[in-house]
Amino acid sequence: MGFGSYDESEQERQQNDGGDAGDGATVDAHENEHDGKASFEAGASTDDLVSQLQDMKDEDDDEEQE
């Protein structure tokens, strides 16, 4: 059996195992699309956030050493 034969038989098997279109297994990729914008405000400066991140990393390092 050549590689091409495997591809064809595998494709046929997947199509046969696919089930009915009405079995509820389909996914609508556009079901939750929204038009508009999303935005947020951090309420802190970048320096404050970087400082908080560094503090959290330092706490993790302290916990790992214990």
Beta strands, then each sheet from edge to edge (+ up, - down):
end
